[in-house]
Amino acid sequence: MTNYEIIKTCEDIDFNQVSEILKFYGLSDYDSSVQEKVFHNSYGVVFLKQEGKIIGVGRAISDGICQAQICNVAVRDEYRGNGLGKVIINELLTQVKGCTVVLYTHPKHHGLYEHWGFSRLKTAYVLFQNEEHYREEGFI
Ligand SMILES: CC(C)(COP(=O)(O)OP(=O)(O)OC[C@H]1O[C@@H](n2cnc3c(N)ncnc32)[C@H](O)[C@@H]1OP(=O)(O)O)[C@@H](O)C(=O)NCCC(=O)NCCS
């Protein structure tokens, strides 16, 4: 699939669509105005857009030098399995080149990130907001 744009800024992005995609997967519940701040405050962002429709998103928080975290990677349901997730990850990795990159994901996606070259971290610790939810979902 090649007929889409890769956008690396928050300008002219319809955050209603971003919010809709992230809510659909339960990745983030924020409405569009909060989601706009979340992405705007991130070090790196990627939006895949096809004819005005946002079809994939992702972002990285980082110091831009040595440490980064990738978050909120999602591809619209009907576009999954076309290599777009990999495009988003690769674009974010380029934006934080030189950094150690961490991410956490739902337990069902471990295989996917290993497929993309990530290794399981044996020594990570986390303080989750809403810890109960993450415990129930098998993150901790
Ligand atoms: C995760 C997600 C972003 C992947 O996007 P996608 O566009 O469907 O993924 P791609 O088509 O780029 O890549 C899928 C690749 O991973 C492989 N794969 C998928 N699930 C896998 C698994 N559990 N274990 C190993 N490999 C897996 C596929 O075989 C495919 O391999 P290939 O590139 O060699 O053909 C997408 O499925 C999504 O939006 N999921 C819901 C939101 C979500 O859970 N996001 C992750 C939050 S961190």
The ligand as a Gaussian input file, in Angstrom:
#p B3LYP/6-31G(d) Opt

LIG

0 1
 C       -0.322000      -3.226000      16.042000
 C       -0.672000      -2.533000      14.728000
 C       -0.264000      -1.066000      14.816000
 C        0.116000      -3.193000      13.590000
 O       -0.181000      -2.517000      12.392000
 P       -0.359000      -3.285000      11.005000
 O       -0.391000      -2.247000       9.943000
 O       -1.508000      -4.211000      11.101000
 O        0.995000      -4.116000      10.981000
 P        1.927000      -4.426000       9.722000
 O        1.054000      -4.857000       8.581000
 O        2.865000      -3.304000       9.482000
 O        2.824000      -5.596000      10.288000
 C        2.342000      -6.737000      10.720000
 C        3.548000      -7.665000      10.732000
 O        3.710000      -8.176000      12.020000
 C        3.451000      -9.572000      12.014000
 N        2.696000      -9.863000      13.222000
 C        1.483000      -9.418000      13.571000
 N        1.128000      -9.878000      14.784000
 C        2.165000     -10.624000      15.217000
 C        2.413000     -11.372000      16.395000
 N        1.542000     -11.418000      17.400000
 N        3.598000     -12.006000      16.489000
 C        4.527000     -11.937000      15.495000
 N        4.319000     -11.239000      14.357000
 C        3.170000     -10.599000      14.225000
 C        2.698000      -9.835000      10.743000
 O        2.894000     -11.145000      10.313000
 C        3.345000      -8.819000       9.809000
 O        4.601000      -9.308000       9.405000
 P        5.339000      -8.820000       8.060000
 O        5.565000      -7.349000       8.171000
 O        6.629000      -9.582000       8.058000
 O        4.412000      -9.168000       6.940000
 C       -2.181000      -2.663000      14.379000
 O       -2.521000      -4.014000      14.313000
 C       -3.086000      -1.962000      15.371000
 O       -3.409000      -0.789000      15.189000
 N       -3.507000      -2.665000      16.408000
 C       -4.450000      -2.127000      17.383000
 C       -3.817000      -1.051000      18.208000
 C       -2.721000      -1.588000      19.065000
 O       -2.900000      -2.541000      19.809000
 N       -1.530000      -0.975000      18.932000
 C       -0.349000      -1.382000      19.661000
 C       -0.233000      -0.525000      20.862000
 S        1.432000      -0.353000      21.384000

